């Protein structure tokens, strides 16, 4: 079974794909294959970001903190 890419690795590969497509040094057929991979990676990154946002919202809602309170509390803890 293929191991799922981390967000960082997927984003890095997506940046490589953009560079490859922008270079224009590959055939149309290769471009289509690489583009399809890029679309899948873009969806994976988007899904991971939505998941992370959901976790943050659960933490905030669980602790009944507003964004402002959460931010202020973190600034105090960092000092």
Buried (B, 14 or more C-beta within 10 A) or exposed (E): EEEEBEBEEBBEBBEBBEEBBEEEEEEEEEBEEBBEBBEEBBEBBEEBEEEEEEEEEEEBEEEEBEEEEBEEEEEEEEE
